C-alpha cells in the first residue's frame, strides 16, 4: 500500500534523491523547502509526477504553513538542516535555529496532525573524537567538537523525548559524508571547483592525512528505506556509512588522476581542516547491515561518480558562487 511522505529539505541533495525514489515506487511525496540551499532544478523530475506536491516555506518562521502542509502525510523525513560545519563558529545561532529549533517545529507540526513516525538526518559528527573505530551507535559521547554536531545531538534528544512523551516512533540516521548526484558541498565539490579555476595548484585544508568514510547517495537512500520498513523499536538509531575509509590525500589522487590533472598540493597544516573537524571518522554499520542492507559502491566509486556528475553539471558552480 502506498504512503504519503513529507520531506523537509526536499530540494536538497539527499531530499531530492529520496523524493525521486519514493515516487518511483508508487508513493506520494509532499516536499517542503525554503530554497536557501536547495535547487529547483533538483526537483525537475519529481515536479512532473502527479503524486508530488511542493510547498515553499521556512521551517523556522512558518510554523503554521508547516503544520498545514503536513496534513494527510503518514511519515516525515526531516532532512532540512544547515550542513555548513566548517563555518559554524562564524554564525553559531544558525546551527541552533536551523538544526535544533526547526526540529522542534517539525515535531510540533506532527503532533498537531496526529502523526507519529519520523526519520531524522543526524551525523557521525555527534561522536566528536571517539576512541573506538569503527565507532558503534552505543559509543559514549565525548565532548562535542562542533556546533553542527552539538545542534544535531540536541535534535536527536528532542526526538527521543517526543517518542517517550507522545508515542512517536523515530529513525535517527547518523551519516558519514554523502557523495553522488546533486552533491553541492564538501571536499569533492571544493577540489573540483578549485581545479576548474586553476588546474596547476590545489589547496588542501589540514595535512591531507585526515581519514574519512563516505557513502554514495543512492546507498544512503536505500539504507533509510530498509530501516523504516524493517526496524520496529520506538527509537531506532543507525550509523550509515561504508565499511572502509580513505585519507583526504587518497581522494585527491583519485580525483586528479580521473581529471588528468597534476596540481601542486598546498597544505594549510595541522591535523584538522577547520575548528571542529574530526581527523578520523569511521562508523560501525553492523546494525543497518543486520537488516540486509549493504552499500553497492565503494568510496572510490562514489567519489568518481560525483566528479562525473559535477563535470556534466557545471552550472552548479554558478549557483554556488
C-alpha positions as protocol buffer text, in pm:
chain_id: "A"
residue {
  index: 1
  type: UNK
  ca { x: 0 y: 0 z: 0 }
}
residue {
  index: 2
  type: UNK
  ca { x: 140 y: 341 z: -95 }
}
residue {
  index: 3
  type: UNK
  ca { x: 202 y: 606 z: 169 }
}
residue {
  index: 4
  type: UNK
  ca { x: 239 y: 982 z: 172 }
}
residue {
  index: 5
  type: UNK
  ca { x: 579 y: 1105 z: 280 }
}
residue {
  index: 6
  type: UNK
  ca { x: 657 y: 1459 z: 394 }
}
residue {
  index: 7
  type: UNK
  ca { x: 1017 y: 1557 z: 319 }
}
residue {
  index: 8
  type: UNK
  ca { x: 1179 y: 1867 z: 466 }
}
residue {
  index: 9
  type: UNK
  ca { x: 1472 y: 1984 z: 256 }
}
residue {
  index: 10
  type: UNK
  ca { x: 1310 y: 1818 z: -45 }
}
residue {
  index: 11
  type: UNK
  ca { x: 1504 y: 2032 z: -293 }
}
residue {
  index: 12
  type: UNK
  ca { x: 1836 y: 1942 z: -136 }
}
residue {
  index: 13
  type: UNK
  ca { x: 2096 y: 1682 z: -225 }
}
residue {
  index: 14
  type: UNK
  ca { x: 1959 y: 1387 z: -27 }
}
residue {
  index: 15
  type: UNK
  ca { x: 1597 y: 1503 z: -13 }
}
residue {
  index: 16
  type: UNK
  ca { x: 1553 y: 1530 z: -389 }
}
residue {
  index: 17
  type: UNK
  ca { x: 1708 y: 1189 z: -448 }
}
residue {
  index: 18
  type: UNK
  ca { x: 1481 y: 1041 z: -181 }
}
residue {
  index: 19
  type: UNK
  ca { x: 1175 y: 1207 z: -338 }
}
residue {
  index: 20
  type: UNK
  ca { x: 1256 y: 1055 z: -678 }
}
residue {
  index: 21
  type: UNK
  ca { x: 1298 y: 713 z: -520 }
}
residue {
  index: 22
  type: UNK
  ca { x: 968 y: 725 z: -329 }
}
residue {
  index: 23
  type: UNK
  ca { x: 774 y: 846 z: -631 }
}
residue {
  index: 24
  type: UNK
  ca { x: 927 y: 574 z: -848 }
}
residue {
  index: 25
  type: UNK
  ca { x: 800 y: 306 z: -612 }
}
residue {
  index: 26
  type: UNK
  ca { x: 445 y: 444 z: -614 }
}
residue {
  index: 27
  type: UNK
  ca { x: 433 y: 661 z: -301 }
}
residue {
  index: 28
  type: UNK
  ca { x: 313 y: 1019 z: -271 }
}
residue {
  index: 29
  type: UNK
  ca { x: 550 y: 1297 z: -164 }
}
residue {
  index: 30
  type: UNK
  ca { x: 494 y: 1640 z: -14 }
}
residue {
  index: 31
  type: UNK
  ca { x: 817 y: 1839 z: -39 }
}
residue {
  index: 32
  type: UNK
  ca { x: 888 y: 2137 z: 187 }
}
residue {
  index: 33
  type: UNK
  ca { x: 1185 y: 2367 z: 125 }
}
residue {
  index: 34
  type: UNK
  ca { x: 1283 y: 2732 z: 161 }
}
residue {
  index: 35
  type: UNK
  ca { x: 1541 y: 2706 z: -121 }
}
residue {
  index: 36
  type: UNK
  ca { x: 1816 y: 2864 z: 87 }
}
residue {
  index: 37
  type: UNK
  ca { x: 2044 y: 2588 z: -40 }
}
residue {
  index: 38
  type: UNK
  ca { x: 1808 y: 2356 z: -226 }
}
residue {
  index: 39
  type: UNK
  ca { x: 1778 y: 2375 z: -604 }
}
residue {
  index: 40
  type: UNK
  ca { x: 1455 y: 2394 z: -805 }
}
residue {
  index: 41
  type: UNK
  ca { x: 1635 y: 2204 z: -1082 }
}
residue {
  index: 42
  type: UNK
  ca { x: 1685 y: 1906 z: -849 }
}
residue {
  index: 43
  type: UNK
  ca { x: 1307 y: 1865 z: -844 }
}
residue {
  index: 44
  type: UNK
  ca { x: 1257 y: 1873 z: -1222 }
}
residue {
  index: 45
  type: UNK
  ca { x: 1182 y: 1501 z: -1237 }
}
residue {
  index: 46
  type: UNK
  ca { x: 967 y: 1497 z: -923 }
}
residue {
  index: 47
  type: UNK
  ca { x: 767 y: 1801 z: -1036 }
}
residue {
  index: 48
  type: UNK
  ca { x: 650 y: 1613 z: -1344 }
}
residue {
  index: 49
  type: UNK
  ca { x: 498 y: 1341 z: -1126 }
}
residue {
  index: 50
  type: UNK
  ca { x: 128 y: 1363 z: -1033 }
}
residue {
  index: 51
  type: UNK
  ca { x: 200 y: 1231 z: -682 }
}
residue {
  index: 52
  type: UNK
  ca { x: 437 y: 1514 z: -592 }
}
residue {
  index: 53
  type: UNK
  ca { x: 344 y: 1844 z: -429 }
}
residue {
  index: 54
  type: UNK
  ca { x: 594 y: 2115 z: -341 }
}
residue {
  index: 55
  type: UNK
  ca { x: 548 y: 2373 z: -67 }
}
residue {
  index: 56
  type: UNK
  ca { x: 791 y: 2663 z: -43 }
}
residue {
  index: 57
  type: UNK
  ca { x: 817 y: 2762 z: 319 }
}
residue {
  index: 58
  type: UNK
  ca { x: 1054 y: 2817 z: 609 }
}
residue {
  index: 59
  type: UNK
  ca { x: 1069 y: 2563 z: 892 }
}
residue {
  index: 60
  type: UNK
  ca { x: 1192 y: 2825 z: 1135 }
}
residue {
  index: 61
  type: UNK
  ca { x: 945 y: 3107 z: 1072 }
}
residue {
  index: 62
  type: UNK
  ca { x: 645 y: 2946 z: 900 }
}
residue {
  index: 63
  type: UNK
  ca { x: 514 y: 2710 z: 1170 }
}
residue {
  index: 64
  type: UNK
  ca { x: 150 y: 2747 z: 1065 }
}
residue {
  index: 65
  type: UNK
  ca { x: 227 y: 2673 z: 700 }
}
residue {
  index: 66
  type: UNK
  ca { x: 440 y: 2378 z: 804 }
}
residue {
  index: 67
  type: UNK
  ca { x: 151 y: 2233 z: 1006 }
}
residue {
  index: 68
  type: UNK
  ca { x: -99 y: 2287 z: 726 }
}
residue {
  index: 69
  type: UNK
  ca { x: 131 y: 2142 z: 460 }
}
residue {
  index: 70
  type: UNK
  ca { x: 195 y: 1827 z: 660 }
}
residue {
  index: 71
  type: UNK
  ca { x: -175 y: 1738 z: 685 }
}
residue {
  index: 72
  type: UNK
  ca { x: -250 y: 1400 z: 532 }
}
residue {
  index: 73
  type: UNK
  ca { x: 106 y: 1268 z: 542 }
}
residue {
  index: 74
  type: UNK
  ca { x: 190 y: 932 z: 702 }
}
residue {
  index: 75
  type: UNK
  ca { x: 562 y: 975 z: 767 }
}
residue {
  index: 76
  type: UNK
  ca { x: 812 y: 1262 z: 795 }
}
residue {
  index: 77
  type: UNK
  ca { x: 1167 y: 1260 z: 661 }
}
residue {
  index: 78
  type: UNK
  ca { x: 1326 y: 1558 z: 835 }
}
residue {
  index: 79
  type: UNK
  ca { x: 1634 y: 1622 z: 620 }
}
residue {
  index: 80
  type: UNK
  ca { x: 1646 y: 2004 z: 616 }
}
residue {
  index: 81
  type: UNK
  ca { x: 1945 y: 2147 z: 803 }
}
residue {
  index: 82
  type: UNK
  ca { x: 2232 y: 2386 z: 797 }
}
residue {
  index: 83
  type: UNK
  ca { x: 2508 y: 2149 z: 695 }
}
residue {
  index: 84
  type: UNK
  ca { x: 2783 y: 2412 z: 698 }
}
residue {
  index: 85
  type: UNK
  ca { x: 3011 y: 2252 z: 958 }
}
residue {
  index: 86
  type: UNK
  ca { x: 3321 y: 2446 z: 863 }
}
residue {
  index: 87
  type: UNK
  ca { x: 3196 y: 2796 z: 936 }
}
residue {
  index: 88
  type: UNK
  ca { x: 2983 y: 2718 z: 1240 }
}
residue {
  index: 89
  type: UNK
  ca { x: 3183 y: 2939 z: 1475 }
}
residue {
  index: 90
  type: UNK
  ca { x: 3119 y: 3238 z: 1248 }
}
residue {
  index: 91
  type: UNK
  ca { x: 2741 y: 3216 z: 1291 }
}
residue {
  index: 92
  type: UNK
  ca { x: 2666 y: 3000 z: 1596 }
}
residue {
  index: 93
  type: UNK
  ca { x: 2296 y: 3088 z: 1612 }
}
residue {
  index: 94
  type: UNK
  ca { x: 2242 y: 2942 z: 1266 }
}
residue {
  index: 95
  type: UNK
  ca { x: 2300 y: 2585 z: 1383 }
}
residue {
  index: 96
  type: UNK
  ca { x: 2067 y: 2636 z: 1679 }
}
residue {
  index: 97
  type: UNK
  ca { x: 1789 y: 2779 z: 1463 }
}
residue {
  index: 98
  type: UNK
  ca { x: 1821 y: 2565 z: 1151 }
}
residue {
  index: 99
  type: UNK
  ca { x: 1908 y: 2231 z: 1313 }
}
residue {
  index: 100
  type: UNK
  ca { x: 1758 y: 2229 z: 1662 }
}
residue {
  index: 101
  type: UNK
  ca { x: 1466 y: 2473 z: 1676 }
}
residue {
  index: 102
  type: UNK
  ca { x: 1332 y: 2367 z: 1337 }
}
residue {
  index: 103
  type: UNK
  ca { x: 1338 y: 2006 z: 1459 }
}
residue {
  index: 104
  type: UNK
  ca { x: 1116 y: 2114 z: 1748 }
}
residue {
  index: 105
  type: UNK
  ca { x: 887 y: 2289 z: 1498 }
}
residue {
  index: 106
  type: UNK
  ca { x: 862 y: 1972 z: 1287 }
}
residue {
  index: 107
  type: UNK
  ca { x: 780 y: 1762 z: 1593 }
}
residue {
  index: 108
  type: UNK
  ca { x: 510 y: 2007 z: 1698 }
}
residue {
  index: 109
  type: UNK
  ca { x: 360 y: 2013 z: 1348 }
}
residue {
  index: 110
  type: UNK
  ca { x: 346 y: 1634 z: 1362 }
}
residue {
  index: 111
  type: UNK
  ca { x: 173 y: 1648 z: 1700 }
}
residue {
  index: 112
  type: UNK
  ca { x: -86 y: 1891 z: 1566 }
}
residue {
  index: 113
  type: UNK
  ca { x: -158 y: 1649 z: 1281 }
}
residue {
  index: 114
  type: UNK
  ca { x: -159 y: 1333 z: 1491 }
}
residue {
  index: 115
  type: UNK
  ca { x: 146 y: 1194 z: 1313 }
}
residue {
  index: 116
  type: UNK
  ca { x: 381 y: 953 z: 1488 }
}
residue {
  index: 117
  type: UNK
  ca { x: 667 y: 842 z: 1261 }
}
residue {
  index: 118
  type: UNK
  ca { x: 978 y: 1045 z: 1177 }
}
residue {
  index: 119
  type: UNK
  ca { x: 1320 y: 987 z: 1022 }
}
residue {
  index: 120
  type: UNK
  ca { x: 1595 y: 1236 z: 1108 }
}
residue {
  index: 121
  type: UNK
  ca { x: 1922 y: 1308 z: 932 }
}
residue {
  index: 122
  type: UNK
  ca { x: 2178 y: 1329 z: 1208 }
}
residue {
  index: 123
  type: UNK
  ca { x: 2555 y: 1299 z: 1167 }
}
residue {
  index: 124
  type: UNK
  ca { x: 2860 y: 1100 z: 1265 }
}
residue {
  index: 125
  type: UNK
  ca { x: 2995 y: 1429 z: 1397 }
}
residue {
  index: 126
  type: UNK
  ca { x: 2795 y: 1377 z: 1717 }
}
residue {
  index: 127
  type: UNK
  ca { x: 3063 y: 1130 z: 1826 }
}
residue {
  index: 128
  type: UNK
  ca { x: 3318 y: 1414 z: 1845 }
}
residue {
  index: 129
  type: UNK
  ca { x: 3659 y: 1245 z: 1850 }
}
residue {
  index: 130
  type: UNK
  ca { x: 3586 y: 890 z: 1968 }
}
residue {
  index: 131
  type: UNK
  ca { x: 3839 y: 635 z: 2085 }
}
residue {
  index: 132
  type: UNK
  ca { x: 3672 y: 330 z: 1925 }
}
residue {
  index: 133
  type: UNK
  ca { x: 3689 y: 260 z: 1550 }
}
residue {
  index: 134
  type: UNK
  ca { x: 3476 y: 172 z: 1373 }
}
residue {
  index: 135
  type: UNK
  ca { x: 3252 y: 369 z: 1607 }
}
residue {
  index: 136
  type: UNK
  ca { x: 2925 y: 196 z: 1708 }
}
residue {
  index: 137
  type: UNK
  ca { x: 2592 y: 360 z: 1789 }
}
residue {
  index: 138
  type: UNK
  ca { x: 2648 y: 264 z: 2154 }
}
residue {
  index: 139
  type: UNK
  ca { x: 2973 y: 460 z: 2186 }
}
residue {
  index: 140
  type: UNK
  ca { x: 2974 y: 707 z: 2477 }
}
residue {
  index: 141
  type: UNK
  ca { x: 2952 y: 1065 z: 2358 }
}
residue {
  index: 142
  type: UNK
  ca { x: 3268 y: 1263 z: 2425 }
}
residue {
  index: 143
  type: UNK
  ca { x: 3288 y: 1641 z: 2445 }
}
residue {
  index: 144
  type: UNK
  ca { x: 3123 y: 1793 z: 2138 }
}
residue {
  index: 145
  type: UNK
  ca { x: 3371 y: 1946 z: 1896 }
}
residue {
  index: 146
  type: UNK
  ca { x: 3145 y: 2134 z: 1653 }
}
residue {
  index: 147
  type: UNK
  ca { x: 2835 y: 2349 z: 1681 }
}
residue {
  index: 148
  type: UNK
  ca { x: 2685 y: 2147 z: 1396 }
}
residue {
  index: 149
  type: UNK
  ca { x: 2731 y: 1820 z: 1583 }
}
residue {
  index: 150
  type: UNK
  ca { x: 2600 y: 1971 z: 1906 }
}
residue {
  index: 151
  type: UNK
  ca { x: 2288 y: 2105 z: 1732 }
}
residue {
  index: 152
  type: UNK
  ca { x: 2219 y: 1768 z: 1571 }
}
residue {
  index: 153
  type: UNK
  ca { x: 2266 y: 1587 z: 1901 }
}
residue {
  index: 154
  type: UNK
  ca { x: 2014 y: 1827 z: 2056 }
}
residue {
  index: 155
  type: UNK
  ca { x: 1774 y: 1740 z: 1775 }
}
residue {
  index: 156
  type: UNK
  ca { x: 1820 y: 1371 z: 1847 }
}
residue {
  index: 157
  type: UNK
  ca { x: 1742 y: 1434 z: 2212 }
}
residue {
  index: 158
  type: UNK
  ca { x: 1421 y: 1619 z: 2130 }
}
residue {
  index: 159
  type: UNK
  ca { x: 1303 y: 1342 z: 1900 }
}
residue {
  index: 160
  type: UNK
  ca { x: 1376 y: 1072 z: 2157 }
}
residue {
  index: 161
  type: UNK
  ca { x: 1189 y: 1270 z: 2424 }
}
residue {
  index: 162
  type: UNK
  ca { x: 886 y: 1303 z: 2193 }
}
residue {
  index: 163
  type: UNK
  ca { x: 896 y: 928 z: 2137 }
}
residue {
  index: 164
  type: UNK
  ca { x: 872 y: 878 z: 2512 }
}
residue {
  index: 165
  type: UNK
  ca { x: 628 y: 1158 z: 2584 }
}
residue {
  index: 166
  type: UNK
  ca { x: 394 y: 1140 z: 2285 }
}
residue {
  index: 167
  type: UNK
  ca { x: 432 y: 788 z: 2149 }
}
residue {
  index: 168
  type: UNK
  ca { x: 632 y: 875 z: 1837 }
}
residue {
  index: 169
  type: UNK
  ca { x: 846 y: 623 z: 1652 }
}
residue {
  index: 170
  type: UNK
  ca { x: 1178 y: 754 z: 1523 }
}
residue {
  index: 171
  type: UNK
  ca { x: 1459 y: 658 z: 1290 }
}
residue {
  index: 172
  type: UNK
  ca { x: 1776 y: 854 z: 1359 }
}
residue {
  index: 173
  type: UNK
  ca { x: 2043 y: 824 z: 1090 }
}
residue {
  index: 174
  type: UNK
  ca { x: 2399 y: 924 z: 1172 }
}
residue {
  index: 175
  type: UNK
  ca { x: 2558 y: 979 z: 832 }
}
residue {
  index: 176
  type: UNK
  ca { x: 2917 y: 993 z: 727 }
}
residue {
  index: 177
  type: UNK
  ca { x: 2969 y: 1235 z: 436 }
}
residue {
  index: 178
  type: UNK
  ca { x: 2738 y: 1158 z: 144 }
}
residue {
  index: 179
  type: UNK
  ca { x: 2850 y: 1169 z: -220 }
}
residue {
  index: 180
  type: UNK
  ca { x: 2682 y: 1143 z: -558 }
}
residue {
  index: 181
  type: UNK
  ca { x: 2444 y: 1315 z: -796 }
}
residue {
  index: 182
  type: UNK
  ca { x: 2329 y: 1664 z: -685 }
}
residue {
  index: 183
  type: UNK
  ca { x: 2615 y: 1695 z: -436 }
}
residue {
  index: 184
  type: UNK
  ca { x: 2678 y: 2065 z: -372 }
}
residue {
  index: 185
  type: UNK
  ca { x: 2922 y: 2099 z: -83 }
}
residue {
  index: 186
  type: UNK
  ca { x: 3215 y: 1907 z: 57 }
}
residue {
  index: 187
  type: UNK
  ca { x: 3567 y: 1817 z: -39 }
}
residue {
  index: 188
  type: UNK
  ca { x: 3498 y: 1672 z: -386 }
}
residue {
  index: 189
  type: UNK
  ca { x: 3298 y: 1984 z: -479 }
}
residue {
  index: 190
  type: UNK
  ca { x: 3569 y: 2213 z: -343 }
}
residue {
  index: 191
  type: UNK
  ca { x: 3854 y: 2028 z: -514 }
}
residue {
  index: 192
  type: UNK
  ca { x: 3674 y: 2008 z: -849 }
}
residue {
  index: 193
  type: UNK
  ca { x: 3589 y: 2379 z: -840 }
}
residue {
  index: 194
  type: UNK
  ca { x: 3946 y: 2468 z: -747 }
}
residue {
  index: 195
  type: UNK
  ca { x: 4094 y: 2257 z: -1028 }
}
residue {
  index: 196
  type: UNK
  ca { x: 3837 y: 2401 z: -1270 }
}
residue {
  index: 197
  type: UNK
  ca { x: 3957 y: 2751 z: -1185 }
}
residue {
  index: 198
  type: UNK
  ca { x: 4330 y: 2670 z: -1162 }
}
residue {
  index: 199
  type: UNK
  ca { x: 4449 y: 2318 z: -1253 }
}
residue {
  index: 200
  type: UNK
  ca { x: 4807 y: 2399 z: -1155 }
}
residue {
  index: 201
  type: UNK
  ca { x: 4754 y: 2411 z: -777 }
}
residue {
  index: 202
  type: UNK
  ca { x: 4524 y: 2271 z: -514 }
}
residue {
  index: 203
  type: UNK
  ca { x: 4496 y: 2400 z: -158 }
}
residue {
  index: 204
  type: UNK
  ca { x: 4417 y: 2131 z: 99 }
}
residue {
  index: 205
  type: UNK
  ca { x: 4271 y: 2216 z: 438 }
}
residue {
  index: 206
  type: UNK
  ca { x: 4474 y: 2037 z: 704 }
}
residue {
  index: 207
  type: UNK
  ca { x: 4759 y: 1798 z: 632 }
}
residue {
  index: 208
  type: UNK
  ca { x: 4577 y: 1568 z: 388 }
}
residue {
  index: 209
  type: UNK
  ca { x: 4606 y: 1274 z: 626 }
}
residue {
  index: 210
  type: UNK
  ca { x: 4259 y: 1315 z: 775 }
}
residue {
  index: 211
  type: UNK
  ca { x: 4081 y: 980 z: 745 }
}
residue {
  index: 212
  type: UNK
  ca { x: 3716 y: 987 z: 643 }
}
residue {
  index: 213
  type: UNK
  ca { x: 3443 y: 747 z: 538 }
}
residue {
  index: 214
  type: UNK
  ca { x: 3184 y: 830 z: 271 }
}
residue {
  index: 215
  type: UNK
  ca { x: 2863 y: 681 z: 134 }
}
residue {
  index: 216
  type: UNK
  ca { x: 2703 y: 709 z: -210 }
}
residue {
  index: 217
  type: UNK
  ca { x: 2368 y: 890 z: -201 }
}
residue {
  index: 218
  type: UNK
  ca { x: 2166 y: 607 z: -355 }
}
residue {
  index: 219
  type: UNK
  ca { x: 2312 y: 366 z: -99 }
}
residue {
  index: 220
  type: UNK
  ca { x: 2219 y: 615 z: 172 }
}
residue {
  index: 221
  type: UNK
  ca { x: 1859 y: 642 z: 47 }
}
residue {
  index: 222
  type: UNK
  ca { x: 1830 y: 265 z: 24 }
}
residue {
  index: 223
  type: UNK
  ca { x: 1956 y: 223 z: 382 }
}
residue {
  index: 224
  type: UNK
  ca { x: 1695 y: 468 z: 514 }
}
residue {
  index: 225
  type: UNK
  ca { x: 1414 y: 289 z: 334 }
}
residue {
  index: 226
  type: UNK
  ca { x: 1529 y: -51 z: 458 }
}
residue {
  index: 227
  type: UNK
  ca { x: 1540 y: 80 z: 813 }
}
residue {
  index: 228
  type: UNK
  ca { x: 1193 y: 235 z: 818 }
}
residue {
  index: 229
  type: UNK
  ca { x: 1047 y: -79 z: 662 }
}
residue {
  index: 230
  type: UNK
  ca { x: 1215 y: -331 z: 894 }
}
residue {
  index: 231
  type: UNK
  ca { x: 1313 y: -170 z: 1226 }
}
residue {
  index: 232
  type: UNK
  ca { x: 1026 y: -150 z: 1475 }
}
residue {
  index: 233
  type: UNK
  ca { x: 1169 y: -15 z: 1802 }
}
residue {
  index: 234
  type: UNK
  ca { x: 1038 y: 309 z: 1949 }
}
residue {
  index: 235
  type: UNK
  ca { x: 1375 y: 478 z: 1887 }
}
residue {
  index: 236
  type: UNK
  ca { x: 1588 y: 331 z: 1609 }
}
residue {
  index: 237
  type: UNK
  ca { x: 1942 y: 470 z: 1574 }
}
residue {
  index: 238
  type: UNK
  ca { x: 2157 y: 372 z: 1277 }
}
residue {
  index: 239
  type: UNK
  ca { x: 2504 y: 466 z: 1161 }
}
residue {
  index: 240
  type: UNK
  ca { x: 2506 y: 495 z: 781 }
}
residue {
  index: 241
  type: UNK
  ca { x: 2840 y: 466 z: 609 }
}
residue {
  index: 242
  type: UNK
  ca { x: 3079 y: 243 z: 422 }
}
residue {
  index: 243
  type: UNK
  ca { x: 3293 y: -39 z: 558 }
}
residue {
  index: 244
  type: UNK
  ca { x: 3611 y: 147 z: 461 }
}
residue {
  index: 245
  type: UNK
  ca { x: 3769 y: 490 z: 484 }
}
residue {
  index: 246
  type: UNK
  ca { x: 4027 y: 689 z: 293 }
}
residue {
  index: 247
  type: UNK
  ca { x: 4274 y: 965 z: 360 }
}
residue {
  index: 248
  type: UNK
  ca { x: 4197 y: 1301 z: 201 }
}
residue {
  index: 249
  type: UNK
  ca { x: 4520 y: 1252 z: 6 }
}
residue {
  index: 250
  type: UNK
  ca { x: 4378 y: 928 z: -135 }
}
residue {
  index: 251
  type: UNK
  ca { x: 4067 y: 1104 z: -256 }
}
residue {
  index: 252
  type: UNK
  ca { x: 4279 y: 1379 z: -411 }
}
residue {
  index: 253
  type: UNK
  ca { x: 4474 y: 1115 z: -601 }
}
residue {
  index: 254
  type: UNK
  ca { x: 4158 y: 959 z: -744 }
}
residue {
  index: 255
  type: UNK
  ca { x: 4014 y: 1295 z: -845 }
}
residue {
  index: 256
  type: UNK
  ca { x: 4326 y: 1437 z: -1009 }
}
residue {
  index: 257
  type: UNK
  ca { x: 4402 y: 1116 z: -1197 }
}
residue {
  index: 258
  type: UNK
  ca { x: 4042 y: 1092 z: -1320 }
}
residue {
  index: 259
  type: UNK
  ca { x: 4058 y: 1452 z: -1445 }
}
residue {
  index: 260
  type: UNK
  ca { x: 4409 y: 1417 z: -1588 }
}
residue {
  index: 261
  type: UNK
  ca { x: 4547 y: 1694 z: -1366 }
}
residue {
  index: 262
  type: UNK
  ca { x: 4878 y: 1715 z: -1179 }
}
residue {
  index: 263
  type: UNK
  ca { x: 4842 y: 2013 z: -945 }
}
residue {
  index: 264
  type: UNK
  ca { x: 5093 y: 2121 z: -684 }
}
residue {
  index: 265
  type: UNK
  ca { x: 4938 y: 2047 z: -345 }
}
residue {
  index: 266
  type: UNK
  ca { x: 4944 y: 2325 z: -86 }
}
residue {
  index: 267
  type: UNK
  ca { x: 4865 y: 2210 z: 268 }
}
residue {
  index: 268
  type: UNK
  ca { x: 4739 y: 2453 z: 530 }
}
residue {
  index: 269
  type: UNK
  ca { x: 4897 y: 2248 z: 810 }
}
residue {
  index: 270
  type: UNK
  ca { x: 4767 y: 2074 z: 1119 }
}
residue {
  index: 271
  type: UNK
  ca { x: 4566 y: 1755 z: 1150 }
}
residue {
  index: 272
  type: UNK
  ca { x: 4233 y: 1937 z: 1117 }
}
residue {
  index: 273
  type: UNK
  ca { x: 4095 y: 2131 z: 823 }
}
residue {
  index: 274
  type: UNK
  ca { x: 3893 y: 2365 z: 1048 }
}
residue {
  index: 275
  type: UNK
  ca { x: 3772 y: 2403 z: 1406 }
}
residue {
  index: 276
  type: UNK
  ca { x: 3560 y: 2101 z: 1489 }
}
residue {
  index: 277
  type: UNK
  ca { x: 3690 y: 1887 z: 1203 }
}
residue {
  index: 278
  type: UNK
  ca { x: 3746 y: 1534 z: 1331 }
}
residue {
  index: 279
  type: UNK
  ca { x: 4067 y: 1383 z: 1189 }
}
residue {
  index: 280
  type: UNK
  ca { x: 3917 y: 1032 z: 1179 }
}
residue {
  index: 281
  type: UNK
  ca { x: 3555 y: 939 z: 1106 }
}
residue {
  index: 282
  type: UNK
  ca { x: 3473 y: 571 z: 1057 }
}
residue {
  index: 283
  type: UNK
  ca { x: 3139 y: 433 z: 1175 }
}
residue {
  index: 284
  type: UNK
  ca { x: 3035 y: 78 z: 1259 }
}
residue {
  index: 285
  type: UNK
  ca { x: 2742 y: -11 z: 1032 }
}
residue {
  index: 286
  type: UNK
  ca { x: 2672 y: -362 z: 1164 }
}
residue {
  index: 287
  type: UNK
  ca { x: 2327 y: -258 z: 1289 }
}
residue {
  index: 288
  type: UNK
  ca { x: 2191 y: -146 z: 950 }
}
residue {
  index: 289
  type: UNK
  ca { x: 2368 y: -435 z: 777 }
}
residue {
  index: 290
  type: UNK
  ca { x: 2184 y: -678 z: 1006 }
}
residue {
  index: 291
  type: UNK
  ca { x: 1865 y: -572 z: 825 }
}
residue {
  index: 292
  type: UNK
  ca { x: 2006 y: -694 z: 493 }
}
residue {
  index: 293
  type: UNK
  ca { x: 2148 y: -366 z: 361 }
}
residue {
  index: 294
  type: UNK
  ca { x: 2497 y: -316 z: 224 }
}
residue {
  index: 295
  type: UNK
  ca { x: 2648 y: -40 z: 10 }
}
residue {
  index: 296
  type: UNK
  ca { x: 2675 y: -105 z: -362 }
}
residue {
  index: 297
  type: UNK
  ca { x: 2956 y: 143 z: -429 }
}
residue {
  index: 298
  type: UNK
  ca { x: 3300 y: 172 z: -275 }
}
residue {
  index: 299
  type: UNK
  ca { x: 3424 y: 512 z: -161 }
}
residue {
  index: 300
  type: UNK
  ca { x: 3640 y: 544 z: -472 }
}
residue {
  index: 301
  type: UNK
  ca { x: 3345 y: 466 z: -698 }
}
residue {
  index: 302
  type: UNK
  ca { x: 3132 y: 720 z: -512 }
}
residue {
  index: 303
  type: UNK
  ca { x: 3399 y: 990 z: -545 }
}
residue {
  index: 304
  type: UNK
  ca { x: 3438 y: 932 z: -919 }
}
residue {
  index: 305
  type: UNK
  ca { x: 3061 y: 925 z: -977 }
}
residue {
  index: 306
  type: UNK
  ca { x: 3046 y: 1261 z: -802 }
}
residue {
  index: 307
  type: UNK
  ca { x: 3326 y: 1402 z: -1018 }
}
residue {
  index: 308
  type: UNK
  ca { x: 3148 y: 1285 z: -1333 }
}
residue {
  index: 309
  type: UNK
  ca { x: 2820 y: 1444 z: -1219 }
}
residue {
  index: 310
  type: UNK
  ca { x: 2995 y: 1774 z: -1145 }
}
residue {
  index: 311
  type: UNK
  ca { x: 3165 y: 1766 z: -1486 }
}
residue {
  index: 312
  type: UNK
  ca { x: 2827 y: 1715 z: -1654 }
}
residue {
  index: 313
  type: UNK
  ca { x: 2654 y: 1982 z: -1444 }
}
residue {
  index: 314
  type: UNK
  ca { x: 2895 y: 2273 z: -1418 }
}
residue {
  index: 315
  type: UNK
  ca { x: 2600 y: 2513 z: -1389 }
}
residue {
  index: 316
  type: UNK
  ca { x: 2607 y: 2421 z: -1021 }
}
residue {
  index: 317
  type: UNK
  ca { x: 2922 y: 2629 z: -970 }
}
residue {
  index: 318
  type: UNK
  ca { x: 2743 y: 2943 z: -1086 }
}
residue {
  index: 319
  type: UNK
  ca { x: 2466 y: 2871 z: -837 }
}
residue {
  index: 320
  type: UNK
  ca { x: 2720 y: 2814 z: -558 }
}
residue {
  index: 321
  type: UNK
  ca { x: 2947 y: 3106 z: -647 }
}
